[in-house]
Amino acid sequence: MTTNVEMKVIQSGNSFTPITKDAVIHDDFPAGIYKIRYSQMSGYDITEEIPFEPEVNKIYGKTPEKIEKMMESFAHYEKNMGVMLSGPKGIGKSLFIRLSALKFIEEGKPVFIIDGPTPGLADYLSKIKQECLIFIDEFEKKFNEEHQNLLLGFLDGMNTDKKLIIVSLNELNRINSYMINRPGRFHY
């Protein structure tokens, strides 16, 4: 007995992926928040996350103005641009990232969250060929020195991609010196 389920197959290089008839193929990622995950069994997977809303009544200081300045700088860049937010807990790093993500979504661009190091992460991120925001919270806790080294070329903008990469960290002394010794990697 056979079931008559409609199926299509997507081929990318020598890799094949079966999809069902309800699958939608997009030219680009729609504006939204996505989490990049990795499994040794199945490889990379990107899932859409529920958008987050910051508590507007808890925005202190000049965070909106700083985000606007960062967005203006990014608009003038032709390649990857990095932003490093460092300092003790409670100074607004996560709020800055959340508001930046919402700004990207307002502009119709996707936001990608990376939870930690995975094999071939820089190469995988280079496959995303559209302007986007990539952020890693608590970078120094999730990426040890070896993993940080693997991202150096990606942060240098050695390819023709244009992505905004924001990392937050609490302890600047846990960052590989190669990450911060070249002004081209992190602009703010």
C-alpha positions, 0 to 999 in steps of 0.5 A: 500500500502506498500513500500519495503524498506530494513531495519535492526534493531540493538539491544543493551541491551533492546534498538532497533534502526532501520537502513536502508540498506545503514548503515555501521557498523564499529568495531571502530570509523574511524580516524576523528573528532566527536562531541558528542551531547545529546538530552533529546528526543533521547539521545546521538548522535555522528556526524562526523565534518569537519576536521580543519586545523590550520594556520601553519604560526601562530605556535609560541614557542615549541608547536610541541615539547610539543605535541610530549612529550605528545604523547610519555607519552600517548603511555606509559600509560595504562589508561586515561591520562589528560592534562589541558591547562590553561591561558589567551586567546591568548596563544595558547591553542586552537592551541595546541588542534587542532594540537593534534587532527591532530596528533591523526588522523594521527595515525588513532585514533578518536577525540571527542569534548564535548560541555558541561555537559550531563546526564551520560557523563562519562558512555557514554564516557566509552562505547568508547572502543578504544584509542582516544582523548577527548577534552573540550574547555573552561572547567570551563565555561561549567562545573560547580563544580557539573558537574566537580565532575561527571567526577572525576572517569572517569578522575581517570582512574578507568576503563581499558580504554585508552583515552587522555582527554584535557581540556582548561580553562582560569580561573584556580580558577573556577576549583573544587579543587578535579579536580587538587588535585590529580596528577593522573587526569591531568599529564600536 
